Amino acid sequence: MKENELLQRITILPEVCHGKPTIRGLRYTVEGIMEYLSGGDSIEDILAEFEDLQREDILACLAYATASISAKSVVILPVAA
């Protein structure tokens, strides 16, 4: 899956988690997933704990974090429902 496709999984909605970046509009924040990863959990650990997440969701968090620190700005375009 290409980076742009991964980034489309990240949503920023004011009514979900106070507008923090989340995965597919769910209540899983990019920040929270990154905390799990930095704490030593593997992608497989996270997927086992949160069965409604997909591997691409975790990769999307990594892509978002990378884009956030490597660019002056990150633009996530809304996905048509």
N, C-alpha and C positions, 0 to 999 in steps of 0.2 A: 504494500500500500504506500502510495506517495505521501510526502510530507503534507501537501495541501489537503489531501483526502483525510489524513489523520487529524489535522487542525480543524476540519469541519465538525469533528466530534466534540469539540470544546465549545460550550455555550456560555454566554454571559447574559443572564436575565435578572433584572432588578428584583423580581419576586422569588427568586431561588437563591438561597444562601447569601442574601444581601448583595447580590450582583457579583459575587466572586466567580471566577471561571470554574465551571463544573463540567462533568462528562454527560453529554447528551441530555442536558436539562434535568438530570437526576441530582440527588443531593450529595453526590460525591465530588468534593472539590479537588482541583488539581493540586492545591497545597497539601491536602490530606494524603493523597496518593503519593506525593513526593516525600512526605514525612515517613510513610511506610517504607518506601524504597531506601531512603537515607538511613533508616533505622535497621536495615539489613534484611528486610523481607524481600523475597523474590517475587517476580511477576506471578509465578505459580501459587505462592503463598496468598497473595492478594486475591487471585481468582478463586481460590478455594474458600476464602473467607466471605467474599462478596459474589455470589453466584450470578447476579444479574450484570456483572461486568464482563467485558470481552478483552482478549489480549490486545486488540487494537486500541482499546480505551486507555490502557496503561501506556502504550507506545505514544498515543496522542498527548498524554500528560508530559512525557519526556520531550516530545517535539515542541510542545507549547513552552516548556521551561527553557529549552534551548533557544527558541526563537525570541523569547522574552529577554534573555541576557545578551543575545548577539545582534539585536536590532534596536534602533532608536524607538521604534513603535511596532506593535503587532496589531494587525487588523484581522478580526474574525468576521467573515461575512455571514449573515444569517442564512440558515438552510431552509429552503422551502418545505413546508409541512406536507 
